[in-house]
Amino acid sequence: MARKKKDTKLKILELSAALFADKGKDAVGIREIAEKSGVSLNTVMYHFSSKENLHHETIKHLLANGINFGEIFKKHCENGSGGHSCETFRNILSEIFAEAMKSKYATYINMIAKVMFSRDKVQLIYLFESFKDIELHFTDFFEKSGLEADAREISFLMSIFWTQLLYCAGAKKLTELECEDGNPASFAAEGVSDIFLARLDIQEASGVR
């Protein structure tokens, strides 16, 4: 019984995520979510009590199950031969941008973009906490490279990272037109890498190995 309740809740969350990310919170009703999830209105209310709570839980679910930044950093730093080098950093960003372009992360990207411009303080706190957790992977990478980067500088660079990631993944068709080689993810990742390395005054042949 407990497994069935968990599966039902997950089903509602995943359907809600797609609807909220596509239409926006105000354009989606509880009845529509119940109908498209194949459950009763009472079932939705039993699990989430209100549309507001469902929306908040949906955001938390998406942020927790989006791109696995930690795994990407770990894979390149531990399994690669470059250690914590400039090349490794470029490869990490390249994979992150490539992942963001995949259709399975479309809902994740769209929801982040919507929450960023929300006036809902609870949503913004969830997003801020998620961003700070992701930022730790970047900070840890540079610290292990022997670089003590200023926290404000890293935060600024992360804002550039998110702006480019969301634009690249959220406006795929437009970025494909802008990119001559037809690979906007690679182009954007390279540009963001250049900005990080330049702002942190890291040379390709020195500083970070």
C-alpha positions in Angstrom: 0.0 0.0 0.0 2.8 2.4 0.9 4.5 1.7 -2.4 1.3 2.4 -4.3 0.8 5.7 -2.5 4.4 6.7 -3.3 4.0 5.8 -7.0 0.7 7.8 -7.2 2.4 10.8 -5.6 5.3 10.6 -8.0 3.0 10.3 -10.9 1.1 13.4 -9.9 4.4 15.3 -9.3 5.8 14.4 -12.7 2.6 15.3 -14.5 2.3 18.6 -12.5 5.9 19.5 -13.4 5.2 19.2 -17.1 2.0 21.3 -16.9 3.4 24.0 -14.6 6.6 24.3 -16.7 4.6 24.5 -19.9 1.6 26.7 -18.9 2.7 28.4 -15.7 1.2 28.0 -12.3 -1.9 30.2 -12.8 -3.0 28.5 -15.9 -3.1 25.0 -14.4 -5.9 23.8 -12.2 -6.0 21.0 -9.7 -8.9 19.3 -11.6 -6.8 19.3 -14.8 -3.9 17.7 -12.9 -6.1 15.1 -11.4 -7.7 14.3 -14.7 -4.5 14.0 -16.7 -2.9 12.0 -13.8 -5.8 9.5 -13.9 -6.6 10.0 -10.3 -9.5 11.7 -8.4 -9.4 15.3 -7.1 -9.5 13.9 -3.6 -6.4 11.9 -4.2 -4.5 14.9 -5.3 -5.7 16.9 -2.3 -4.8 13.9 0.0 -1.2 14.0 -1.1 -0.7 17.8 -1.4 -3.6 19.5 0.4 -3.6 22.5 -2.0 -2.4 23.7 -5.4 0.1 26.0 -3.7 1.7 23.2 -1.8 1.6 20.9 -4.9 3.4 23.6 -6.9 6.1 24.0 -4.2 6.5 20.2 -3.9 6.8 20.0 -7.7 9.6 22.6 -7.8 11.5 20.7 -5.0 11.0 17.5 -6.9 12.4 18.9 -10.2 15.4 20.6 -8.5 16.3 17.4 -6.7 16.0 15.3 -9.9 17.5 17.6 -12.5 21.0 17.5 -13.9 23.4 15.7 -11.6 26.2 18.3 -11.3 28.0 16.4 -8.6 28.2 13.3 -10.6 29.6 15.2 -13.6 32.3 16.9 -11.6 33.2 13.7 -9.8 33.4 11.7 -13.1 35.8 14.2 -14.8 37.9 14.9 -11.7 38.4 11.4 -10.5 38.3 9.3 -13.7 40.0 11.7 -16.1 43.8 12.1 -16.4 43.6 15.9 -16.2 42.7 16.2 -12.5 41.7 19.7 -11.7 43.0 21.3 -14.9 41.7 24.0 -17.2 40.9 21.2 -19.7 39.0 19.3 -17.1 36.9 22.4 -16.3 36.1 22.9 -19.9 35.1 19.3 -20.3 32.8 19.6 -17.2 31.0 22.6 -18.6 30.7 21.0 -22.0 29.0 18.0 -20.5 26.7 20.1 -18.4 25.6 22.2 -21.4 25.1 19.1 -23.5 23.0 17.5 -20.8 20.8 20.6 -20.5 20.0 20.4 -24.2 18.5 16.9 -23.8 14.7 16.7 -24.0 14.5 14.9 -20.7 15.6 18.0 -18.9 13.3 20.4 -20.8 10.8 20.5 -17.9 13.7 21.1 -15.4 15.1 24.0 -17.5 11.6 25.6 -18.1 10.7 25.5 -14.5 13.9 27.1 -13.4 13.4 29.9 -15.9 9.8 30.5 -14.6 10.8 30.4 -10.9 13.6 32.9 -11.5 11.1 35.6 -12.4 8.5 34.5 -9.7 7.5 36.8 -6.8 6.8 33.7 -4.7 9.4 33.9 -1.9 9.1 30.2 -1.1 9.8 29.2 -4.7 12.8 31.6 -4.8 14.2 30.2 -1.6 14.1 26.6 -3.0 15.8 27.8 -6.2 18.4 29.8 -4.3 19.3 26.8 -2.1 19.6 24.6 -5.1 21.8 27.1 -6.9 24.1 27.4 -3.8 24.4 23.6 -3.6 25.5 23.6 -7.3 27.8 26.5 -6.7 29.7 24.4 -4.1 30.8 22.0 -6.8 32.4 24.9 -8.7 34.0 26.3 -5.5 35.3 22.9 -4.5 36.8 22.4 -7.9 38.8 25.6 -7.8 39.8 25.1 -4.2 41.2 21.7 -5.0 43.1 23.4 -7.8 44.8 25.6 -5.3 42.8 28.7 -6.1 41.1 30.7 -3.4 38.4 32.5 -5.4 36.5 35.4 -3.9 33.0 34.3 -3.0 31.4 37.3 -4.7 33.3 36.7 -7.9 32.2 33.1 -8.0 28.6 34.2 -7.4 28.9 36.6 -10.3 30.3 34.0 -12.6 27.6 31.6 -11.6 25.0 34.1 -12.7 26.7 34.2 -16.1 26.7 30.4 -16.1 23.0 30.1 -15.4 22.0 32.9 -17.8 23.9 31.1 -20.7 22.7 27.6 -19.7 19.0 28.7 -19.5 19.3 30.6 -22.8 21.1 27.9 -24.6 18.7 25.1 -23.5 15.5 27.1 -23.3 15.8 28.8 -26.7 17.3 25.9 -28.6 16.0 26.8 -32.0 17.2 30.4 -31.7 20.7 29.4 -30.4 21.0 26.9 -33.3 20.4 29.8 -35.8 23.0 31.9 -34.0 25.7 29.2 -33.9 27.3 28.6 -37.3 28.5 25.1 -36.5 25.1 24.0 -35.3 26.3 23.0 -31.8 25.2 25.8 -29.5 25.9 23.8 -26.3 29.6 23.4 -27.2 29.9 27.0 -28.2 28.2 28.3 -25.1 30.2 26.0 -22.8 33.4 27.2 -24.4 32.5 30.8 -23.9 31.5 30.4 -20.3 34.7 28.5 -19.6 36.7 31.3 -21.1 34.9 33.9 -18.9 35.5 31.8 -15.7 39.2 31.3 -16.5 39.8 34.9 -17.5 37.9 36.4 -14.5 39.7 34.1 -12.1 43.0 35.0 -13.8 43.8 31.4 -14.6 46.2 30.7 -17.5 45.8 27.6 -19.6 49.4 26.6 -19.0 49.7 27.6 -15.3 47.6 28.4 -12.2 45.1 25.6 -12.3 47.3 22.8 -13.6 
